[in-house]
Amino acid sequence: MLNCSSDLSLSHKYWRIDGPPRPLLTDVLQVGDAARNAAMDQARECFGRTRLPDILHHPPEQGASHVHAHWQGQDRDGDGLIDHLAIWAPGGLDTESRTILDGITQLRIGKACWGLVPAAQIPCDARLWISATPFIGPRRVWSKPGKPKKGEGLGLIDQFWREATNQQDLPPIIEVAAIPRLKKQSLGPWLIGDSRGSGAPHHAVWGNFAVLFREPPQRDFAFGALSHWGLGAFRPAIATDLI
């Protein structure tokens, strides 16, 4: 996903993932978890503890559910491989958080290790954005497979609108449209890397979207369940997306 701000240095950090073979885009949850682990290691080295500052770890106050960090692998060239890492917090990164993130140089998943090279932001003026990873409806509309929960009537598009309108610093949305899922795409691979294992959420509704804004967004954004770990992320649409 490309960044559309001229200067987001106080809230965003970007790296290029160096060294093939790069992780698959469907490994985005593993990448997010590995990035957080790298930050914890750096916090230990810098401050003698693994606990991260609140802005990197969890909402600092009740009701501020989207101000803390998103740990996101990005496929900027569209080849299905994660080539960049982005860590961003709409609430801004404090000095301690930036010190920790500035020291990250590697990403490890199992025995695989990649170098992290600081990367520049890529300006753009796109108003049309599309799903980079699937949006998962955050409301659990099923109590078990095949059995809807009582009183949970929100479908996929309604859940998306609810999530999108909660992020009030984004430009007004003119239009939203669901776009087809890829035939080879299923939700399973996207959830395998959830660090909670058997505690991974069971969600009945998910899909991909195209979103048209009145003006270009000035920051990265992601919606829905596990959006802080790489799912529900968006990128600017390019010409080949419209064919």
C-alpha positions as CSV (number, residue, x, y, z in Angstrom):
1,M,0.0,0.0,0.0
2,L,1.3,3.4,-1.0
3,N,1.4,6.3,1.4
4,C,-0.2,9.6,0.4
5,S,1.2,12.1,2.8
6,S,4.2,14.4,2.2
7,D,5.3,14.0,5.8
8,L,4.0,11.4,8.2
9,S,7.3,10.9,10.0
10,L,5.7,11.4,13.4
11,S,3.2,8.6,12.9
12,H,4.6,6.2,10.3
13,K,7.7,4.1,9.8
14,Y,8.6,2.2,6.6
15,W,11.2,-0.4,5.6
16,R,12.0,-2.4,2.5
17,I,12.3,-6.1,3.2
18,D,15.7,-7.1,1.9
19,G,16.6,-10.6,0.8
20,P,14.6,-13.2,-1.2
21,P,12.5,-15.2,-1.0
22,R,10.1,-12.7,0.5
23,P,7.0,-13.7,2.5
24,L,3.8,-14.4,0.7
25,L,1.1,-11.7,1.1
26,T,-1.0,-14.4,2.8
27,D,1.7,-14.5,5.5
28,V,0.8,-10.9,6.5
29,L,-0.2,-11.9,10.1
30,Q,3.1,-13.7,10.7
31,V,4.9,-10.6,9.4
32,G,3.0,-8.3,11.7
33,D,3.7,-10.6,14.7
34,A,7.4,-10.8,13.7
35,A,7.6,-7.0,13.5
36,R,6.1,-6.7,17.0
37,N,8.6,-9.3,18.3
38,A,11.5,-7.3,16.8
39,A,10.2,-4.2,18.5
40,M,10.0,-6.0,21.9
41,D,13.6,-7.2,21.4
42,Q,14.7,-3.6,20.7
43,A,12.8,-2.3,23.7
44,R,14.8,-4.8,25.9
45,E,18.0,-3.6,24.4
46,C,17.1,0.1,24.7
47,F,15.2,0.2,28.0
48,G,15.8,-3.1,29.7
49,R,12.2,-4.4,29.3
50,T,10.1,-6.0,26.6
51,R,6.9,-4.1,27.4
52,L,6.1,-1.7,24.5
53,P,4.8,1.8,24.9
54,D,1.0,2.0,24.9
55,I,0.9,3.5,21.4
56,L,2.6,0.4,20.1
57,H,0.8,-2.1,22.3
58,H,-2.9,-1.2,22.9
59,P,-5.3,1.7,23.0
60,P,-4.0,4.2,25.7
61,E,-7.6,5.0,26.7
62,Q,-11.0,3.5,26.4
63,G,-12.7,4.3,23.2
64,A,-9.5,5.0,21.3
65,S,-9.5,1.7,19.5
66,H,-7.7,2.8,16.3
67,V,-5.0,5.2,17.6
68,H,-2.4,2.5,18.4
69,A,0.0,0.9,16.1
70,H,-0.7,-1.1,13.0
71,W,1.9,-3.7,12.1
72,Q,1.6,-4.3,8.4
73,G,3.3,-6.1,5.6
74,Q,2.8,-4.5,2.2
75,D,3.0,-5.7,-1.3
76,R,3.8,-2.5,-3.2
77,D,4.6,-4.0,-6.6
78,G,1.6,-6.3,-6.7
79,D,3.4,-9.6,-7.2
80,G,1.8,-11.4,-4.2
81,L,5.0,-11.1,-2.0
82,I,5.5,-8.8,0.9
83,D,8.2,-6.4,0.0
84,H,7.8,-3.6,2.6
85,L,6.9,-3.3,6.3
86,A,4.9,-0.4,7.6
87,I,4.3,0.4,11.2
88,W,1.9,3.3,11.7
89,A,-0.3,4.8,14.4
90,P,-3.0,7.3,13.7
91,G,-2.5,8.7,17.2
92,G,1.1,9.4,16.5
93,L,4.3,7.8,17.7
94,D,5.9,9.1,20.8
95,T,9.6,9.6,21.3
96,E,10.1,6.3,23.0
97,S,8.3,4.4,20.3
98,R,10.3,6.1,17.6
99,T,13.5,5.2,19.4
100,I,12.5,1.5,19.5
101,L,11.4,1.4,15.8
102,D,14.5,3.2,14.6
103,G,16.6,0.4,16.0
104,I,14.8,-2.4,14.2
105,T,17.0,-4.0,11.5
106,Q,15.7,-7.5,11.0
107,L,12.5,-9.5,10.7
108,R,12.5,-13.2,11.7
109,I,9.8,-15.8,11.1
110,G,11.0,-19.2,12.2
111,K,14.4,-19.9,10.6
112,A,13.9,-17.2,7.9
113,C,15.5,-13.8,8.4
114,W,15.2,-10.6,6.3
115,G,17.0,-7.4,6.6
116,L,15.0,-4.2,7.0
117,V,16.2,-1.1,5.1
118,P,14.5,2.2,5.9
119,A,12.3,3.2,3.0
120,A,10.9,6.5,1.7
121,Q,7.3,7.3,1.5
122,I,5.8,7.1,-2.0
123,P,3.5,10.1,-2.7
124,C,0.3,9.7,-4.6
125,D,-3.0,11.5,-5.2
126,A,-5.4,8.5,-5.5
127,R,-9.0,8.9,-4.5
128,L,-9.9,5.3,-5.5
129,W,-8.5,2.6,-3.1
130,I,-9.0,-1.2,-3.2
131,S,-8.5,-4.0,-0.7
132,A,-4.9,-5.2,-0.4
133,T,-5.9,-7.9,2.1
134,P,-9.4,-9.1,3.0
135,F,-11.7,-7.1,5.2
136,I,-13.1,-9.2,8.0
137,G,-16.4,-8.1,9.6
138,P,-15.6,-7.5,13.3
139,R,-19.0,-8.5,14.5
140,R,-19.4,-12.2,15.1
141,V,-22.6,-12.9,13.2
142,W,-22.4,-16.7,13.8
143,S,-22.3,-18.5,17.1
144,K,-21.1,-21.7,15.3
145,P,-20.7,-22.7,11.7
146,G,-24.2,-22.7,10.1
147,K,-26.0,-21.1,13.0
148,P,-26.6,-17.3,13.0
149,K,-26.5,-15.5,16.3
150,K,-29.7,-13.8,17.4
151,G,-29.8,-10.1,17.1
152,E,-26.7,-9.8,14.9
153,G,-28.2,-8.5,11.7
154,L,-25.2,-6.5,10.2
155,G,-24.1,-7.9,6.9
156,L,-20.7,-7.3,5.3
157,I,-21.3,-4.0,3.7
158,D,-23.0,-2.6,6.8
159,Q,-20.0,-3.7,9.0
160,F,-17.6,-2.1,6.5
161,W,-19.5,1.3,6.7
162,R,-19.6,1.2,10.5
163,E,-15.8,0.6,10.6
164,A,-15.0,3.2,7.9
165,T,-17.1,6.0,9.5
166,N,-15.4,5.4,12.9
167,Q,-12.1,6.8,11.4
168,Q,-13.1,10.4,11.2
169,D,-9.8,11.8,10.0
170,L,-10.2,10.1,6.6
171,P,-11.9,12.1,3.8
172,P,-15.6,11.6,3.2
173,I,-16.4,8.4,1.3
174,I,-18.4,8.9,-1.9
175,E,-18.9,5.3,-2.8
176,V,-18.1,1.8,-1.6
177,A,-18.4,-1.4,-3.8
178,A,-17.7,-5.0,-3.0
179,I,-15.3,-6.5,-5.5
180,P,-14.8,-10.2,-6.4
181,R,-12.7,-12.4,-4.4
182,L,-9.9,-14.2,-6.2
183,K,-10.7,-17.8,-7.0
184,K,-7.5,-19.0,-5.3
185,Q,-8.2,-16.8,-2.3
186,S,-9.8,-18.2,0.9
187,L,-9.8,-16.8,4.4
188,G,-8.0,-19.8,5.9
189,P,-4.4,-18.9,4.9
190,W,-4.9,-15.3,6.1
191,L,-5.7,-16.5,9.6
192,I,-3.2,-19.3,10.0
193,G,-0.6,-16.9,11.2
194,D,-2.7,-15.4,14.0
195,S,-0.5,-15.7,17.1
196,R,-3.5,-16.7,19.2
197,G,-3.7,-20.0,17.4
198,S,-7.0,-21.7,18.3
199,G,-8.2,-18.4,19.7
200,A,-8.3,-16.9,16.2
201,P,-11.7,-15.3,15.6
202,H,-14.4,-17.1,13.8
203,H,-16.0,-14.6,11.4
204,A,-18.7,-15.5,8.9
205,V,-18.5,-12.5,6.7
206,W,-15.4,-11.1,4.8
207,G,-14.6,-9.8,1.4
208,N,-12.8,-7.2,-0.7
209,F,-13.8,-3.6,-1.4
210,A,-13.2,-0.6,-3.6
211,V,-13.6,2.8,-1.9
212,L,-13.9,6.2,-3.6
213,F,-13.0,9.2,-1.4
214,R,-13.8,12.8,-2.0
215,E,-10.1,13.7,-1.6
216,P,-7.0,11.5,-1.4
217,P,-6.5,10.0,2.1
218,Q,-3.5,11.4,3.9
219,R,-2.5,8.2,5.7
220,D,-2.6,4.5,5.5
221,F,-5.8,2.8,6.7
222,A,-7.2,-0.6,7.5
223,F,-10.6,-1.7,8.8
224,G,-12.1,-4.7,10.5
225,A,-11.0,-7.6,12.6
226,L,-7.2,-8.0,12.8
227,S,-6.7,-4.7,11.0
228,H,-3.8,-3.9,13.4
229,W,-2.0,-7.0,12.1
230,G,-2.3,-6.5,8.4
231,L,-5.8,-7.6,7.4
232,G,-8.4,-5.2,6.0
233,A,-5.6,-3.0,4.5
234,F,-6.1,-0.9,1.4
235,R,-3.9,0.4,-1.4
236,P,-4.4,3.0,-4.2
237,A,-6.0,1.4,-7.3
238,I,-3.8,1.2,-10.4
239,A,-4.8,0.9,-14.0
240,T,-4.6,-2.9,-14.1
241,D,-7.0,-3.1,-11.2
242,L,-9.7,-1.6,-13.4
243,I,-9.5,-4.1,-16.3
